[in-house]
Amino acid sequence: MKGFDINRIVRKSVSVLQPYSSARDEYVSDGSEMIFLDANENPFDNGVNRYPDPYQRSLKSLLAEQKEVSPNQILFGNGSDEVLDLIFRAFCEPNQDNIITLPPTYGMYKVLAGINAVENKEILLTSDFEPNVPEILKVVDETTKIIFICSPNNPTGNSFNKETVRELLESFKGLVVIDEAYIDFSKDESWLSQLRKHPNLIVTQTLSKAYGLAGIRLGICYASEEIIGVLNKIKPPYNVNQLSQQRALQRVLNQDLVNQEVQQILDERTELMKALDSLEFVTKLYPTDANFVLAKVDDANKRYQQLLEKQVVVRNRSSQPLCENTLRFTVGTPEENKKLIAILKDIQ
Ligand SMILES: *Cc1c(COP(=O)(O)O)cnc(C)c1O
């Protein structure tokens, strides 16, 4: 988007806001022996008696290097959910602005729109699960602030066509958020390398899926320094706790293990898809670029219950538009996968 002006889309209350300045903002240790009597902490060391770094500098510099962005283009949140909520609160005026989402997709965009009193305009994906650009552009108005694109998309599993996404980035004057929660499983490249070209682009990722850290809640937002600056103004000062920062750092440093696990998940996905494909009650398997598979079955409620009786929980996505009678299978360990496949053959 050429001529994108962030000041045009930031909420007024946010642009005039004087952010809270925490003790750890005002003085950052340079590593020398200091006596910290500025934050009313308990002084006795137990590993977590000090407030964590509000800007998570160690983790940011590591990721900045890996992803080839500036540390000032990164914001972390308590899961992507917090990151997405911050984006709403920074840019959408309650009871006035609107956003666009593309169902069937991740349910949190709609929930966050509701919480923030922002109208959610829903434009269904096409029958091959691609964004319907003409219909999307038709509903854009002066108060449309954000389009949410999930690629690879949950629950359908596919990555969107690059040219389609590019068309939205270039013709929409607001923000385009590309949720890349599943990018580490994808054969497509991340949109991260396009940040410089598109000042209205926000890319979100997470350590909850490929990185195996759903329990620590760490979501990541990459954008221009201007956008990250606005989000930093409104984020709670200590939104990512110390233990999460430490675990994230260890894991990101151990990239080889992450890659190895991702490869194993992809191999298992192939096995699972072969097995699903051979089942009579599976009527359609959708192509996937993520760590899950969406399958259309004869009777989703019945198959869901049968699996549950065998202690296997999958996700019934039948209530989503275009997803009638579908089940979403997350790829498990080789052992889990083997058991699942045996059970699926058994309930034929
Ligand atoms: C799982 C998922 C997330 C991750 O959310 P976290 O809050 O980071 O755990 C984000 N977006 C999509 C589409 C997801 O499926």
PDBQT file of the ligand as one rigid body, heavy atoms in Angstrom, charges set to zero:
ROOT
HETATM    1  C1  LIG A 401      -3.588 -21.768  17.388  1.00  0.00    +0.000 C 
HETATM    2  C2  LIG A 401      -3.746 -20.495  16.654  1.00  0.00    +0.000 A 
HETATM    3  C3  LIG A 401      -3.186 -19.331  17.152  1.00  0.00    +0.000 A 
HETATM    4  C4  LIG A 401      -2.356 -19.368  18.394  1.00  0.00    +0.000 C 
HETATM    5  O1  LIG A 401      -2.811 -18.605  19.399  1.00  0.00    +0.000 OA
HETATM    6  P1  LIG A 401      -1.905 -18.441  20.698  1.00  0.00    +0.000 P 
HETATM    7  O2  LIG A 401      -2.725 -17.494  21.491  1.00  0.00    +0.000 OA
HETATM    8  O3  LIG A 401      -0.586 -17.860  20.267  1.00  0.00    +0.000 OA
HETATM    9  O4  LIG A 401      -1.751 -19.784  21.322  1.00  0.00    +0.000 OA
HETATM   10  C5  LIG A 401      -3.315 -18.161  16.421  1.00  0.00    +0.000 A 
HETATM   11  N1  LIG A 401      -3.969 -18.154  15.247  1.00  0.00    +0.000 NA
HETATM   12  C6  LIG A 401      -4.488 -19.276  14.748  1.00  0.00    +0.000 A 
HETATM   13  C7  LIG A 401      -5.152 -19.242  13.424  1.00  0.00    +0.000 C 
HETATM   14  C8  LIG A 401      -4.419 -20.468  15.440  1.00  0.00    +0.000 A 
HETATM   15  O5  LIG A 401      -4.975 -21.568  14.929  1.00  0.00    +0.000 OA
ENDROOT
TORSDOF 0
